[in-house]
Amino acid sequence: MSVLQANCPSCAGPIEFKAGSTLVIVCPYCRSAVSRTDRTLEDLGKVAEIVDSESPLKLGLKGTYRDARFELTGRAQLKHELGGVWDEWYATFNNGWVGWLAEAQGRFYLTFYQPLPDGVAVPSFEGLQLGQIVSEIPGPVPLMVQEKGRGTSIAAEGEIPYKLSPGEQFEYADLAGKNNAFATIDYSMSPAWVFVGSQVTLEEIGLGDAKSVKREGKRVSAAGMGCPNCGGPLDLVAPDKAERVTCPNCDSLLDVNQGSLSYFKSLTPPANAPSFVAPIGAEGTFPGDVKFKIIGALVRSVTFDGIQYFWHEYLLYNPMVGFRWLVHSDNHWNFVEPVNPAEVEVKPGSTPGLTTVKYNGRNFKIFQDAPATVDYVKGEFYWRVEQGETVRAIDYVSAPLMLSQEITENEMNWSVGTYMTNEEVEKAFGISGLPRPWGVAPNQPFTGRFYYTWGALPLLGLLVLAVFMIPFTGITATVLNQELVLPPLANATTPTAMFSQPFELKGNRNVRITASAQVDNSWADFDVDLINEQSKEVAETVGVPVEYYSGSDSDGAWTEGSKSTDATISSVAAGMYTVKVEGTWQNWQAQMPVRVKVEQGVNRGVNFICAFIVLLIMPIVGLIRKIAFEGSRWKDSMFNSSSSSDSDE
């Protein structure tokens, strides 16, 4: 690597341009931005001191990306128009690549300049719309506009590959794509430049061992600042990232500007909002075994039908991970993390407020779409939060997750909240006694699935058992099928009888006796005795009346009764039997042919049906509870529905 040595035109201190692509270097002695031209060095003016942070990155740090080694040789610090700063680290590679490693809110994005095809230009800054796919940028995945903004160059150190002008303002747009794809359009140049890359972790670029830089002197001085309104002491948790902080003594909202505080406005707590449950400064361990500290709290609300509904949002901070949220509503809790908007699948050409969206393979159903207002703030925040500020908030539900979209004029953010029980929150903070939740939360999972899932297993077992037992108990055997002719009766009330041929019955099997007679608009009444041939005793007696009527009237033809009737008895002792058929009939003067059939092992299914009904009780109770639970969930939705797409997994 060739090194250009020179003297600072402002203070004459020695400076070195180590990278061939370096255009500007910040003099380490006088903080002048020195630009090199073909023949001379130019003093671009003084740059401010870098705002100290707990960033794990620093100049000279070396890493690896796609088997190429790189070194962080420069750093530009930029300020967002709504407050907050982010860092862009200049990475020079040993193979000649030049990249930028952006660091914002605990996330890292590595991008490289990508020239556009000849004759192709990206849309103008004014023409870009949130959610728009910028098809002019080639790549493996489409890139969606996530944010439009204006920034200001406020500080720098080391070497910079462009002509940095202190205090210069610029317009930009951030885009996101699937699989962590990321891009930035820089409108400070004409035509605009495009930088394409991806969101990365420090482990992925060989910097997993990097640790937060501690700057105790700066932090102590920041933490020791007093409120400019009342003089009361302030204890800032993240003074390097805070843009707004509230004074716990006088309830003033203060503006933070690079370590100094100025009074912004006095806060007015809402009359109906409950007090915060979790204190500022509390530390808890959340999913991923990451410890976060509560540094700020918001009261937010939406209004439906003239009624204001409040909830609390706690800002969590970890210097290595960034910011997360803990949302508290009706004593229900959600741990909220940011989501790549490109990973949320929506229908082409659709707008926010869809009935359903898809994320990570799950369908989410819309729950509410309303303006959410900040009613009260406490603690410190990484943006210039104001009491009364409003965003469009759209929530989609697939328990135990809630997918949320917040839209402002120039920014669109997606996040996913995971439902947490009181016990999980208490364990995270090492506390007890949190107030019990009431009602059903929008993404609260139903915990009674056991009743209609595991409760259905005995039903399945019963069905399998029934199929398995068919060869043993479900094959009906006919042991007698004989026609007996009863002679005419002596009179209408004196019965006559006939005996069948002998037949064999086996033990432990039921017996069905069927009597059939060709009656027509008449009746016959038979008593059948089952007689044991050995003991000559009657084992069972059953009555099998037969009657059949037919005709027609104004409504058409009709029939009533049947020419065949049966009766079933339980098992009898094994042995030889006969049946005695004794009967009377309407046309008693004529003989009565009657066919008698005796069957064994008849599968009536009574026991099966009784068992099925008993085992069905638990699943039915579970489904009733599920339906009631879902009704309670959706009764508070703007899109009230009796069903949901919850997976409850």
Secondary structure, DSSP 8 states (H G I E B T S, - for coil): ---EEEE-TTT--EEEE-STT--EEE-TTT-EEEEE-SS-EEEEEE-B-------S--TT-EEEETTEEEEEEEEEEEEETTS-EEEEEEEEETTS-EEEEEEETTEEEEEEE----TT-----TTT--TT-B-TTS-SSS--EEEEEEEEEEEEEEEEESS---TT-EEEEEEEEETTTEEEEEETTSSS-EEEEEEEE-TTTTT-TT------HHHHHHHHT-B-TTT--B---S-TTT-SEEE-TTT-EEEEEETTEEEEEEE----SS----SS-TT-EEEETTTEEEEEEEEEEEEEEETTEEEEEEEEEEEETTTEEEEEEEETTEEEEEEEE-GGGEE--TT--SS-SEEEETTEEEEEEEEEEEEEEEEEEEESS---TT-EEEEEEEEETTEEEEEEE-SSBEEEEEEEEE-HHHHHHHHT--------S--TT---S-HHHHTGGGHHHHHHHHHHHHHHHHHS--EEEEEEEEEE---SSTTS-EEEE---EEE-TT--EEEEEEE--SSEEEEEEEEEEETTT--EEEEEEEEEEEEEEEETTEEEEEEESEEEEEE----SEEEEEEEEEEESSTTS-EEEEEEEEES----HHHHHHHHHHHHHHHHHHHHHHHHHHHHHTTSTT--S-------
